[in-house]
């Protein structure tokens, strides 16, 4: 059972915007601005797309944006494209005993 | 460019040992903290272990504490994970991941992973 809760799947049509959540506790998501998001195509290396809640690494499309409210972080993909079809994982630093880094179970994005 | 290439995975029996390696290139390996993260079949990502840039600090997930050992060679630019007393629940794809300067909580580059299957 993953420490962070994500919806198993989300879908949208090309051009639409979708938003999905990552819910934790006050020890992780709610207690720190250390939430990150990863895009993962099966069989490939995961890719960091959002760090520190809402920052984008160089080279990542500005169609990806992150936010946080309380114990829930969110990832928004704007102008959905077929290439966005992948698994997305959230992660957070945790100040609870262990582990110090927790992940969600992942959200599969399907482009209809 | 940054490259992380894992190796050493395979099929092993419960109770045995296995050593994974991650070859790093394209960046100053000795400057950065490194992690191991794993993904069991059909499951989400699970953090396994972290080692500081100089190897002086190491931390482990409870699930592997006492059985796994993380280490690094800053001359050869390699990261290792020595796994012992392997259990079926350790079956996963194991990824090495880099943490950027001063941000242990971010994993900014990952390898493609190596599959470990623990089965009798």
Contacts between the chains, C-beta under 8 A, distances in Angstrom:
chain1	res1	chain2	res2	distance
A	2	B	43	7.9
A	2	B	44	4.6
A	2	B	46	7.9
A	32	B	105	8.0
A	34	B	105	4.4
A	34	B	106	7.8
A	36	B	105	7.1
A	36	B	106	5.4
A	36	B	107	7.2
A	38	B	45	7.7
A	38	B	107	7.2
A	38	B	110	8.0
A	43	B	112	7.4
A	44	B	112	6.2
A	45	B	4	7.5
A	45	B	95	7.3
A	45	B	109	7.7
A	45	B	110	4.3
A	45	B	111	5.8
A	45	B	112	4.8
A	45	B	113	7.3
A	46	B	45	7.5
A	46	B	95	7.0
A	46	B	97	7.8
A	46	B	107	7.4
A	46	B	110	4.7
A	47	B	110	7.4
A	48	B	106	6.6
A	48	B	107	6.3
A	48	B	108	4.9
A	48	B	109	7.7
A	51	B	103	7.4
A	51	B	106	4.7
A	51	B	108	7.4
A	52	B	103	7.8
A	52	B	106	7.5
A	57	B	108	6.6
A	89	B	44	6.4
A	89	B	45	5.3
A	91	B	45	7.4
A	91	B	105	7.6
A	91	B	107	7.2
A	92	B	105	7.5
A	93	B	104	7.9
A	93	B	105	3.9
A	98	B	59	7.7
A	98	B	60	8.0
A	98	B	61	6.6
A	98	B	62	5.3
A	99	B	47	5.2
A	99	B	61	4.6
A	99	B	62	7.0
A	100	B	47	7.7
A	100	B	50	7.7
A	100	B	59	6.5
A	100	B	104	7.9
A	100	B	105	7.8
A	101	B	35	7.5
A	101	B	47	4.2
A	101	B	50	7.5
A	101	B	104	7.9
A	101	B	105	6.2
A	102	B	47	7.0
A	103	B	37	7.8
A	103	B	44	5.5
A	103	B	45	4.1
A	103	B	46	6.6
A	103	B	47	6.7
A	104	B	44	6.1
A	105	B	43	7.0
A	105	B	44	3.6
A	106	B	44	4.8
A	106	B	45	7.3
